Amino acid sequence: MKHYKVVAAVIEHEGAILCTQKGEHNYPYLSYKYEFPGGKVEHGERDEDALIREIDEELALCIRVNRKIAVVNHQYPDFMITLTAFHCNSTSRDVTLVEHLHAVWLPKEKLKTLAWAAADQPILQYL
Ligand SMILES: Nc1nc2c([nH]c(=O)n2[C@@H]2O[C@H](COP(=O)(O)OP(=O)(O)OP(=O)(O)O)[C@@H](O)[C@H]2O)c(=O)[nH]1
């Protein structure tokens, strides 16, 4: 079973948090789900550097990485994921969608209204 180490950015800008939606996916349980943007950490790369790289690649957004919020281990039917979420800030809300279907900035209390990937759901309680 594959095991991915993934970093995710909880990006806050003036009281709202960036939520990004996946498009259709090979695994139906991930299709159209919301996730915190990020991705797999490359060999030898620091978590924080992986996050800055991924957010620039996926969203053309410049972020500052703050504290670690949570580490979640989740078993999907086809792979295992260790998801580490960091609180981040951006100086702008302007994103360019390279990989995602949709992005929305929401206040914390509204995050639970979205359909999140299963691995992300435990992170919401720490926000
Ligand atoms: N970036 C990110 N990935 C997440 C989150 N939660 C979660 O289950 N994942 C899953 O972790 C896997 C690796 O993330 P990735 O961002 O590198 O995805 P990828 O483009 O290489 O592969 P993909 O085609 O599965 O999306 C994906 O299957 C993704 O759906 C999250 O909050 N952020």
The ligand as an ORCA input file, in Angstrom:
! r2SCAN-3c Opt
* xyz 0 1
  N      -2.614     18.774     -1.201
  C      -3.465     18.101     -0.461
  N      -3.668     16.789     -0.732
  C      -4.534     16.143      0.040
  C      -5.225     16.765      1.108
  N      -6.026     15.846      1.712
  C      -5.890     14.694      1.020
  O      -6.478     13.640      1.243
  N      -4.958     14.856      0.008
  C      -4.535     13.827     -0.953
  O      -3.150     13.627     -0.919
  C      -2.708     13.149     -2.199
  C      -1.440     13.847     -2.605
  O      -1.690     15.184     -2.820
  P      -1.101     15.962     -4.095
  O      -1.614     17.361     -3.985
  O       0.349     15.743     -4.223
  O      -1.852     15.267     -5.284
  P      -1.338     14.863     -6.740
  O      -1.698     15.971     -7.653
  O       0.078     14.389     -6.726
  O      -2.240     13.607     -6.980
  P      -3.784     13.474     -7.168
  O      -3.958     13.201     -8.613
  O      -4.148     12.315     -6.296
  O      -4.479     14.741     -6.740
  C      -3.859     13.381     -3.174
  O      -4.475     12.139     -3.465
  C      -4.790     14.275     -2.381
  O      -6.134     14.071     -2.743
  C      -4.993     18.130      1.379
  O      -5.561     18.756      2.288
  N      -4.108     18.758      0.572
*
